[in-house]
Amino acid sequence: MAVSPFHFHRLFKQVVGATPREYARAERVARFGQALDARPAESAEAAYGAGFGSELARLSGRERGAGHDPRRAARAAAKAS
């Protein structure tokens, strides 16, 4: 069954509760948070591994309510060293 992009978008939002773009970003942010929690000192590696194309993209995602504070992660990494 083929559906138009518009209809797919509408159905996706109805079923999932978010647009495909919002869903993809939320998934990337969640993966980033998990990777950062596992290894706080490796922020850039966690960002690229989660699918962000740059540090700037990662930072803008964090500002949108990702739930992890980069300063807190840096302090935790410093204490662990």
MDTraj code that builds the backbone (N, CA, C; nanometers):
import mdtraj as md
import numpy as np

residues = "MET ALA VAL SER PRO PHE HIS PHE HIS ARG LEU PHE LYS GLN VAL VAL GLY ALA THR PRO ARG GLU TYR ALA ARG ALA GLU ARG VAL ALA ARG PHE GLY GLN ALA LEU ASP ALA ARG PRO ALA GLU SER ALA GLU ALA ALA TYR GLY ALA GLY PHE GLY SER GLU LEU ALA ARG LEU SER GLY ARG GLU ARG GLY ALA GLY HIS ASP PRO ARG ARG ALA ALA ARG ALA ALA ALA LYS ALA SER".split()
xyz = np.array([
    [0.0847, -0.1177, 0.0000],
    [0.0000, 0.0000, 0.0000],
    [0.0892, 0.1239, 0.0000],
    [0.0816, 0.2019, -0.1014],
    [0.1617, 0.3238, -0.1128],
    [0.0806, 0.4430, -0.0630],
    [0.1480, 0.5305, 0.0104],
    [0.0833, 0.6535, 0.0560],
    [0.1724, 0.7708, 0.0180],
    [0.1109, 0.8842, 0.0020],
    [0.1873, 1.0042, -0.0322],
    [0.2702, 1.0485, 0.0879],
    [0.3759, 1.1249, 0.0653],
    [0.4562, 1.1760, 0.1768],
    [0.3719, 1.2560, 0.2773],
    [0.2793, 1.3333, 0.2267],
    [0.1933, 1.4118, 0.3156],
    [0.1101, 1.3201, 0.4041],
    [0.0505, 1.2177, 0.3446],
    [-0.0347, 1.1265, 0.4210],
    [0.0494, 1.0470, 0.5218],
    [0.1683, 1.0035, 0.4809],
    [0.2573, 0.9327, 0.5730],
    [0.2902, 1.0206, 0.6928],
    [0.3241, 1.1460, 0.6671],
    [0.3574, 1.2399, 0.7735],
    [0.2412, 1.2533, 0.8707],
    [0.1237, 1.2694, 0.8164],
    [0.0044, 1.2848, 0.8989],
    [-0.0221, 1.1591, 0.9824],
    [-0.0119, 1.0410, 0.9197],
    [-0.0334, 0.9151, 0.9919],
    [0.0736, 0.8921, 1.0988],
    [0.1978, 0.9201, 1.0639],
    [0.3070, 0.9024, 1.1586],
    [0.2839, 0.9864, 1.2833],
    [0.2501, 1.1130, 1.2634],
    [0.2268, 1.2015, 1.3772],
    [0.1078, 1.1549, 1.4601],
    [0.0061, 1.1046, 1.3942],
    [-0.1128, 1.0562, 1.4643],
    [-0.0791, 0.9340, 1.5503],
    [0.0008, 0.8424, 1.4973],
    [0.0333, 0.7190, 1.5683],
    [0.1419, 0.7399, 1.6736],
    [0.2493, 0.8092, 1.6373],
    [0.3651, 0.8238, 1.7247],
    [0.3507, 0.9427, 1.8197],
    [0.2820, 1.0463, 1.7752],
    [0.2660, 1.1654, 1.8576],
    [0.3697, 1.2718, 1.8292],
    [0.4507, 1.2498, 1.7287],
    [0.5534, 1.3461, 1.6883],
    [0.5749, 1.3314, 1.5388],
    [0.6267, 1.4371, 1.4769],
    [0.6575, 1.4273, 1.3344],
    [0.7803, 1.3379, 1.3168],
    [0.8034, 1.2865, 1.1973],
    [0.9237, 1.2052, 1.1760],
    [1.0523, 1.2789, 1.2145],
    [1.0591, 1.4063, 1.1856],
    [1.1787, 1.4845, 1.2201],
    [1.1949, 1.4965, 1.3720],
    [1.0851, 1.5263, 1.4412],
    [1.0907, 1.5364, 1.5868],
    [1.1298, 1.4027, 1.6497],
    [1.0739, 1.2953, 1.5963],
    [1.1038, 1.1611, 1.6469],
    [1.2516, 1.1275, 1.6272],
    [1.3046, 1.1543, 1.5074],
    [1.4450, 1.1245, 1.4778],
    [1.5367, 1.2042, 1.5696],
    [1.5073, 1.3310, 1.5917],
    [1.5907, 1.4136, 1.6783],
    [1.5854, 1.3630, 1.8212],
    [1.4667, 1.3264, 1.8675],
    [1.4536, 1.2752, 2.0042],
    [1.5336, 1.1455, 2.0209],
    [1.5327, 1.0604, 1.9206],
    [1.6102, 0.9364, 1.9262],
    [1.7597, 0.9653, 1.9302],
    [1.8060, 1.0597, 1.8479],
    [1.9489, 1.0958, 1.8482],
    [1.9893, 1.1526, 1.9835],
    [1.9059, 1.2387, 2.0386],
    [1.9363, 1.2998, 2.1684],
    [1.9400, 1.1926, 2.2774],
    [1.8482, 1.0974, 2.2716],
    [1.8470, 0.9889, 2.3706],
    [1.9731, 0.9035, 2.3591],
    [2.0126, 0.8692, 2.2353],
    [2.1352, 0.7909, 2.2157],
    [2.2571, 0.8680, 2.2646],
    [2.2591, 0.9977, 2.2381],
    [2.3698, 1.0809, 2.2845],
    [2.3757, 1.0807, 2.4368],
    [2.2621, 1.0979, 2.5008],
    [2.2579, 1.0986, 2.6472],
    [2.3065, 0.9677, 2.7061],
    [2.2674, 0.8552, 2.6461],
    [2.3127, 0.7248, 2.6952],
    [2.4635, 0.7103, 2.6791],
    [2.5149, 0.7511, 2.5635],
    [2.6588, 0.7414, 2.5398],
    [2.7355, 0.8337, 2.6330],
    [2.6819, 0.9519, 2.6579],
    [2.7482, 1.0468, 2.7456],
    [2.7461, 0.9978, 2.8900],
    [2.6359, 0.9356, 2.9305],
    [2.6293, 0.8802, 3.0656],
    [2.7305, 0.7679, 3.0835],
    [2.7523, 0.6900, 2.9788],
    [2.8463, 0.5784, 2.9864],
    [2.9903, 0.6271, 2.9931],
    [3.0229, 0.7306, 2.9147],
    [3.1611, 0.7815, 2.9094],
    [3.1567, 0.9335, 2.8975],
    [3.1390, 1.0049, 3.0104],
    [3.1197, 1.1504, 3.0073],
    [3.2325, 1.2295, 2.9432],
    [3.3540, 1.1824, 2.9483],
    [3.4667, 1.2597, 2.8966],
    [3.4718, 1.2619, 2.7451],
    [3.3983, 1.1750, 2.6791],
    [3.4071, 1.1628, 2.5338],
    [3.2833, 1.2204, 2.4660],
    [3.2608, 1.3476, 2.4879],
    [3.1431, 1.4164, 2.4377],
    [3.1347, 1.4159, 2.2850],
    [3.2443, 1.4475, 2.2181],
    [3.2419, 1.4535, 2.0714],
    [3.2151, 1.3162, 2.0122],
    [3.2798, 1.2136, 2.0666],
    [3.2576, 1.0777, 2.0163],
    [3.1121, 1.0361, 2.0362],
    [3.0537, 1.0706, 2.1502],
    [2.9146, 1.0378, 2.1773],
    [2.8225, 1.1103, 2.0798],
    [2.8538, 1.2358, 2.0487],
    [2.7710, 1.3143, 1.9564],
    [2.7714, 1.2526, 1.8173],
    [2.8901, 1.2203, 1.7662],
    [2.8974, 1.1624, 1.6324],
    [2.8359, 1.0227, 1.6296],
    [2.8559, 0.9459, 1.7352],
    [2.7986, 0.8115, 1.7424],
    [2.6466, 0.8124, 1.7466],
    [2.5897, 0.9189, 1.8000],
    [2.4444, 0.9298, 1.8090],
    [2.3823, 0.9809, 1.6798],
    [2.4659, 1.0232, 1.5850],
    [2.4123, 1.0677, 1.4569],
    [2.4158, 1.2172, 1.4342],
    [2.4697, 1.2931, 1.5304],
    [2.4836, 1.4362, 1.5086],
    [2.6022, 1.4596, 1.4176],
    [2.5896, 1.5542, 1.3266],
    [2.6953, 1.5798, 1.2304],
    [2.8057, 1.6691, 1.2815],
    [2.7837, 1.7373, 1.3938],
    [2.8861, 1.8270, 1.4459],
    [2.8589, 1.8551, 1.5920],
    [2.9581, 1.9128, 1.6566],
    [2.9408, 1.9536, 1.7957],
    [2.8324, 2.0600, 1.8075],
    [2.8240, 2.1495, 1.7099],
    [2.7233, 2.2545, 1.7117],
    [2.5832, 2.1942, 1.7082],
    [2.5632, 2.0920, 1.6262],
    [2.4322, 2.0262, 1.6205],
    [2.3994, 1.9614, 1.7535],
    [2.4993, 1.9021, 1.8168],
    [2.4778, 1.8391, 1.9463],
    [2.4383, 1.9432, 2.0488],
    [2.5093, 2.0562, 2.0500],
    [2.4788, 2.1593, 2.1477],
    [2.3395, 2.2161, 2.1281],
    [2.2986, 2.2367, 2.0038],
    [2.1637, 2.2894, 1.9814],
    [2.0599, 2.1877, 2.0248],
    [2.0882, 2.0599, 2.0127],
    [1.9969, 1.9562, 2.0610],
    [1.9856, 1.9581, 2.2116],
    [2.0967, 1.9819, 2.2796],
    [2.0958, 1.9871, 2.4251],
    [2.0139, 2.1060, 2.4734],
    [2.0214, 2.2152, 2.4005],
    [1.9463, 2.3331, 2.4416],
    [1.7965, 2.3119, 2.4266],
    [1.7566, 2.2157, 2.3499],
    [1.6142, 2.1898, 2.3292],
    [1.5575, 2.0930, 2.4324],
    [1.6268, 2.0735, 2.5408],
    [1.5709, 1.9933, 2.6485],
    [1.6141, 1.8485, 2.6468],
    [1.7393, 1.8230, 2.6139],
    [1.7879, 1.6865, 2.6095],
    [1.7960, 1.6253, 2.7489],
    [1.8100, 1.7074, 2.8501],
    [1.8107, 1.6559, 2.9855],
    [1.9468, 1.6267, 3.0449],
    [2.0528, 1.6521, 2.9731],
    [2.1871, 1.6298, 3.0248],
    [2.2615, 1.7618, 3.0185],
    [2.3312, 1.7927, 3.1266],
    [2.4068, 1.9168, 3.1329],
    [2.5529, 1.8886, 3.0999],
    [2.6071, 1.9443, 2.9925],
    [2.7464, 1.9181, 2.9564],
    [2.8451, 1.9562, 3.0668],
    [2.8165, 2.0622, 3.1398],
    [2.9069, 2.1012, 3.2493],
    [2.9077, 1.9960, 3.3589],
    [2.7908, 1.9427, 3.3897],
    [2.7828, 1.8386, 3.4916],
    [2.8596, 1.7148, 3.4469],
    [2.8482, 1.6786, 3.3200],
    [2.9196, 1.5629, 3.2679],
    [3.0706, 1.5865, 3.2724],
    [3.1146, 1.7077, 3.2420],
    [3.2577, 1.7383, 3.2460],
    [3.3097, 1.7304, 3.3898],
    [3.2309, 1.7810, 3.4840],
    [3.2730, 1.7742, 3.6244],
    [3.2817, 1.6291, 3.6704],
    [3.1856, 1.5476, 3.6310],
    [3.1861, 1.4054, 3.6688],
    [3.3077, 1.3348, 3.6100],
    [3.3416, 1.3693, 3.4870],
    [3.4589, 1.3087, 3.4230],
    [3.5872, 1.3504, 3.4952],
    [3.5929, 1.4767, 3.5369],
    [3.7112, 1.5254, 3.6073],
    [3.7263, 1.4562, 3.7424],
    [3.6169, 1.4328, 3.8102],
    [3.6217, 1.3638, 3.9390],
    [3.6635, 1.2186, 3.9225],
    [3.6200, 1.1557, 3.8129],
    [3.6503, 1.0150, 3.7886],
    [3.7984, 0.9936, 3.7547],
    [3.8636, 1.0973, 3.7057],
    [4.0052, 1.0850, 3.6641],
    [4.0985, 1.0822, 3.7816],
])
top = md.Topology()
chain = top.add_chain()
for i, resn in enumerate(residues, 1):
    res = top.add_residue(resn, chain, resSeq=i)
    for name in ("N", "CA", "C"):
        top.add_atom(name, md.element.get_by_symbol(name[0]), res)
traj = md.Trajectory(xyz[None], top)
